[in-house]
């Protein structure tokens, strides 16, 4: 038995089989400069930042520079009439792209979509990480691979393997995408880590994490456990949908609601 969840954030639609959050069209050429109060987790009061880069509204999830760089905050107040000395204020540097459209399915602790346009990595990344300066990366591979199914029986570092399993069990792999044979995950421990991999014919290769551990690290193993669980769920419940697109993305339910749903002031949710 499979279940779909439908979100309806437009007032005049009868569609009940999809998560549909209509795209908000913003004129990015007209940015209203503002002072915004932002509330951060575990910080008892909001802090004020200068915004000259985004069209913000109450409830938006944003990143800032300064001492709280890398911590996502929520916009709780916006002021358009002001005069400040720029040197006194830090800036808003990133905004989570909460405009999500598509069909999502239940898959344990995660939602699952087979639509490449619903929640691609470049959109999901804005939910987890502040913008970074472009850097040049280089990688190498010896062409080796190993089977995903027998992961525990291989000669890997037992400490990292067990830590990875613990991260996976605690839902630390909050986002995972497999587009054809190329995969990417966002794993949360002390901060978000990006894991890249290739999956083909049941084999894993080109497995890298931005923590730059020499051997497969705990973030890599957590990703592989989540990948294995998701593929089994697809095989049991959604094989037809996956065959059509050769793509899936999965997102932790709590993260999805926090970013894509909680920011909406009106609308409805339909379960079917």
N, C-alpha and C positions, 0 to 999 in steps of 0.2 A: 504494500500500500504506500503510495506516495502522496505528498501534500504540497500544495503551492500556497504561497502567501501573496496576497495582492494589496498594494498600496494605491490609494486613489487620492491624489492631492489636487485634482481639478474638480470643481463643483458640478460640472455638467457632463459627466461620463458614466456609462454603465459598465465599463470594463472591470471585471473582477478576477481575471486570471493572471494579472501581471503586477509587479511592483512598478508603478509608473509615477515618477516625480517629474512633472513637466519642467523643461529647461527654462530658466529665467534669463531673458535676453537683457544683457547689460551693455550700455554704451561705454566701452572701455576708453573711448576718446574723451569722455567728460567725467573726470574724477573730481568728486567734491572733497576738498581738503577738510580734514576734521580732526578734533581731539576725541579719542575714544578711551573709555574706561574698560579695562579688561580684567576679568576675574580668573585667577589661576588655581589649580588644585593645591590644596594644603597651604594656601596663602590667605590670611584672614581678611584682607581688604583688597579692593580693586586698585590697579595702578593705571595711570593715564599715559597714553602714547600718541604720537603724531602720526597721522595717516595721510599720505598723498599718493598712494598707489592703487587703492582698491575702492570699489563701491561697496561699502559695508552697511550691514543692517544689524539690529539687535539679534543676538543668538548666534551670529557667525563665529566659527572656530578659526582662530588666527595664530600666527607665530610672530614673535617680535625679536628685535636685537637687544643687547644688553645682558644683564645678569640672568634673565629668564629665557634666554635664547634656547630654542629646542624644546621648550615646554608649551604645549597647546593651551590657549586661553579662550575664554568666551567673552564676546563683546556684550557689555551690560548697559552702556550709555554712550551716546554720540552727541557731540557739540560741534556746530558749524560756525558759530560766532565766537571768534577768539583772536587774540594777538599774543604770540609767544616768542621767546628767544630760542631758536632752534637748538642751540647748544645745551639747553636745559632738558630736552626731551629725546627719548629713544623712539624708534619708528616701528610701525607694523611692516613686516617684511614678507609675510606669506598668509594665504587664505585657503582653507580647505574647500575644494570644489565639491559641493554637496548636491549638484544637479545630476541625479542618477535616473536613468530610464531603462526598463527592460524587465524580463521575467526571471524571478529567483525561486529556488526550491529549498526545502528543508534538507539539511545534511548534517544531522547531529548538532554540534555546537555552532555550526556555521550555516550561512546561506550560500547557495550555489547557483551560478548562472552559466549558460552556454552561449551567451551573446557577447561577442568580442567588443561591442560598443557599450555594454551596460556599465561595467566597472573595470576598465583596463588599468594596467599598472600605472601609467602616467597620471591617471586621475586618483587612484588609491594612494599613491605616494604623497599627495598633498594632505592626506588625512593623518599622516604619521611623522613627516619630516619637514623642517623648515627648508626653504630654498638654499642651495649651496652654490658656490662658484664652480664653474666648469673646470674639471681637472682631467688630465690625460691619464688613462689607465692602460696597462699592458698586462697580458696574461700568457701563460704557456700551458701546454698539455702534453702528456706522453701517450695519449691515445687510449689509455686503459679505461675499463668500465667494470661495473660490478652489478649483480642482480639486486633489484629493490626488494624482492620478496623474501630473500634470505639474509636480510641486513644483519640480524643479530648473530648469525653464524660465521660472519667474516672476521678477519683479523684486523679489527680497528681498535683504537685506544678505548679500553673499557670505561674509563672515567668519563671521557667526552660522550661516549655512546649513552651511558646511563643519565648523564646530565641533560643530554638532548631529549631523551625519552621523558624526563621530568618536565622539561619546558613544554614539550608537546602535550603531555597529560594536563598541564595547567593552562592550556589554550594560548601558549605563547606565540604560536604561528597564527597571526591575526589576518594575514592575507596570503593567498597562494594563487598563482596563475600558471597555466600550461597552455601555450599557444603552439600547436603542432608538436614539435619536439623540444622547444625552448621553454624553460620554466623560470619563474622568479617568485621569491617569497619575501615577506616582511616579518621578521621575528623580533619580538619584544622581550628584552631582558633588562639590563640597566638602561638601555636606549634602543631605538630601532636599528636592526641590522638587516642588510639586504643579502639574500642568498640567490645565486644564479646556478642553474644546472641544465643539463640536457638529459631527456628521458626518451629512449627509443627501444622498442622491442623488449620492454621489461628491464632494460639496463640503464644505469646512471653513469654519466660521464661529465667531464668539464664542470665539476662541482666547486664553486668558489663562494666565500663569504667575505664581506668587507671588513671583518675583524682581522683578516689576513693571517689566520692560524695556518701553519705550514701543512698540517694534515687536516682531514675533515674535522670541523669543530662541533661544539654542541649545537650551534645554530643550524649547521648543515644537517645534523642528525634529526633535530626537531622537525625540520622541513621535510625530510624523507619519511618520517613517521606520519606526518600529516598528509603527504602526498599518497602514501600507501592507503591510509584510511579513506581518503576522498575517492581514489580510483575504485576501491571496493564498493563504496556507496553508489558510485556511478554504474558499475557493472550490475549491481543488484536492482537499481531503481531507475536509472536514467540513461541506459545504453543507447537508446534511439536518439535522444537529444544530442548526446556527445558525438555520435557517429556523423550527424549532419554537419557539425561545425568544426570538429577536431580541435575544440577549444573549451576550456572552462576557467572560471575564476571563483574562488571561495573567500568569504569574508566572515570574520567572527560576528555573531549576531549582535552582541552588545555594541561593538564598534559601528556596525551599520546603523543601528537605531540612534546612537549618539550623534553621528554626523549627518546622515541622510534623512532622518525622521524627526529628531528632537528640534532641529532648526526650523521646522515648518509650523507656522502659527495656526493654520487651518487645514482641513482635509479629513480623510477617513481611511480606515484600514479594513480590508476585506480578506477573510480567511476562507479557503475552499479546499 
